[in-house]
Amino acid sequence: MITDQPVKVDLLGIGVHPDDVELGCIGTLINHQRRGKTFGIVDLTGGELGTRGDKPTRLQEASDSAIISKATFRTNLHYKDGFFTVNEQTHLPLISAIRSSRPDIVLANARKDRHPDHGRAATLISEACFLSGLVKIETTDTDGLAQEPWRPSRVYHYIQDYSYTPDFAIDITESMDEKLAAIMAFKTQFYNPNEDGPQTPISSEDFIKFVEGKARVYGRQIGATYAEGFTVDAYLKVNDLYDTL
């Protein structure tokens, strides 16, 4: 059963909007879950400024998608879509979620992208991951208990609307069907011939083809059918060149 409260996981996917994690890195998270790792999802906003649907609908769709991907938990911090800023008030709830879930690896929004929320969230997430390790920053969990510091070992940024040369790519061929199913759980946002509403840049059938096409492009570069690309702020440690084959 999926909970809405952060609990200990191995990996944490964070997105400013419900559906960001699905579009950017859910295939990678599903891959690791199949190999015995656990993952959770934190959405920073309810995506209430989306042209189609509304916040309650997006939250339900996010829950439905998390069931498909078999996330351990999915929680929403309810920051103001479009208008949140990077400050103490937005850092602290995210720090608390990181300390509750204690992930080794965090997957975060793209550093720069078409939607201005994405880059701003990338900064917020990276800073929160660092600040979460500082002893003198005090936070409490949902029960009001003091939390211990925790700093994830790595923060990687998934690639979203803009196309970048990734620093590395993960083969998601085995999980591509689940990725697409998790995306399509957001029925009001993406292509649905039975859904009334104005057309948007992401509501057409072509957008889903774009998502699939980008995954094919990244996959080709690593000899896979589909892949998700990531960028890093620091060098990756490789102990053995044969690990890269």
N, C-alpha and C positions, 0 to 999 in steps of 0.2 A: 504494500500500500504506500502511495506517495504522500508524504507529509508536506505541509506548507511552512514548517519551521526548519531552519538550518540545523543539520546534524553532521557529524564527522563523515567526510568523504575524501576520496583520493584526488579528484579533480573538480574544479568549480568553473562552470561557464557563466559569465556575467554579460548581460546585454542591457543597453539603455531602454530598448523597447521589447516587449514580448514579440517574438519571432526573429530577433537578431541572432540569438544563439542557434536557432534552427537553420537560418540561412548561412551562417558563417562557420559553425564548427560542430553541429550535432552529429555528423557522421564520425568525426574523430572521437567524440565522447562515447558514442555507441560502440565503436570498435574496442575501446578500452574496457567498457562495461562487459563485453563478451569475453574479455581476457581476465576477468576477475576483479577489475577495479570498479570503484563506485564514483558516481558523479552527482552533483546538484546544480541547480540553476538559480541565479538571482537576477530578477528583472528590476531595473531601477525605477521605471515609470510604468503606468498602465497604458501608454500609447494612446492617450485620450485625444490627441490632436489628429489622429488618423482620419482621413476623409470618410472612410467607410466604417460602419460599426460604431461602438461606443466602448467605454472602459469596462463595464460589466461583461460585455461580450468578449472583449479581448482577454480578460482574466479567465473566463471559462474556456476559451480556445487554448490559452496557454496551459491550462490544467489538462485538457484533452491531449495536447501535444506531448506533455510530459509523460503521460501514461503510455503513449506510443513508443517513446524513446526509452522508457523504463528508468527515468531519473529517480534518484533516492528522495530528493525533495525539490520543490520549486517555491520560491518565495518572492514577494514583490515589496519593494521599499517605498513605493507610492511617491516618488519625487515628481515634481511638476514637469510634465512633458513639454519640451521646447524651451523651458525657462529656468531649469535648475542651474545652479552655479557650483563651482568647485570651491567649497569653503568648509568650515568646521561642521556646520549643520548637515552637510551631505556626506562628509567624511565619516562621522561617528557611527551612523547606522550601518554603513557598509563595513567599517572596521569590525563592528559587533558581529555581523554576518560571517565575515572571514574568520574571526576568532571562534565562532561556534562551529563552523564547518571544517576548519583546520586543513585546508587542501595543500597538497604538495605543489600542484600546478594550477594556475588560473589562466583561463582563456578569455580575452577581453576584446572590446570593440576596436575597430581600425583606428589608427592614429589620425588619419585624415580621410574624409569621405564626403559624398554628396550631401548627406544630412548632417548639419552642424552638430547635432546632439552626439553623433558617433565619436568624433574627435574629442569633444569635451568629456565624454564618458571615459574614453581611453585614458585621458590624463587623470581623471578622478580615480579610476580603478587602480592605475599604477601607483599613484600616491597613497591610496588607502592600503594597498598591499605592503608598502614600505612602513607606513605609520603604524600598522597593526602590530609590528614587531617591537615598538617602543614601549618600555616598561611604564613610563610616566604618563602615557595616555590611558585613562581609565574608562572602561565601558562595562556594561552589565548585560547579561543574557535576558531572555524573555521572562525568567523567574526572578529577575532582580539580583542575581548573584554576580559577583565580580568575575571578570574574565581574565584568563592568562594571555599574555602577548603571544602572537603567532605571526610569522612572516612566511608566506609561500616561497618555495625555492625558486620558482620561475613564473614569469608572466609572459604569455605569448599573445600577440594580437592577430585575430583572424581577419581575413580580407573580405570586404563587403561589396558595395556597389562599384567603387573605383577599382580598376585593375592595377595591381602592383606585381613586380617580380618578387615572389616569396623568398624568404630566407630558408625555408624548408617546406615540404609538402607531405601530407599524410595520405596514404592510399586508403580510400573509403569505398572501394568497389563493392566490398561485401555488405556495406551498410547503406548504399545509395538509395535503395528502395525505401528503407525506413526513414532516411533523411527527407525524401520527397513526401512521404506520408505524414511526417511530423510537420512539415511546412504547410501541407494542404489542410491540416487540422484548423488552421486560421482561415476559416471558410469565408469570412467577410473581407479578408484582405487580398486574397489571391484568386486566381481564375476559378470561377464557379458560374457556369451558365445559368444556374437557378437563382443566383443572387442578384437582386435589384440594387441599383445605386450607381453613382457617378463612376466613370472610369478613371483610374489613376495609373501612374507609371508602373505599379506592381500588380495591377489587377488583370492584366491581359494574359492570354495563353503564351504570348511571346516571352513574358518575363520568366515563366517557369522553364522555358526552353533556354533562356539566357543563363539561369542558375545551373542547369544541366550542362550547358556548353562550357561555362567557366570551369566546372569540375572536370570536364573532359580535357580542356587545355592544360590544367595543372597536372592531370593524370598522365598525359602524354609525356611530359617532361621527366617523369620518374618511372616510365614504363608500366603504368597502370591505366585502367579504363577511366577511373574517376579519382580525384584527389581534392583535398582542401588545403589552401595555402596559408602560411602564417609568417609574420614578421617578428623580429626580436629586437630589443634595445641593447642587449649585451651578447657577446660571443657565446655560442654553444660549445660545451665541453665534449670532445670526442676522444676517448681513450685509445681506440683502435680503429684504424682506417677500414678494417673489414666490417665494422659496424655500419658503415655507410653504403655498403654494397646492396 
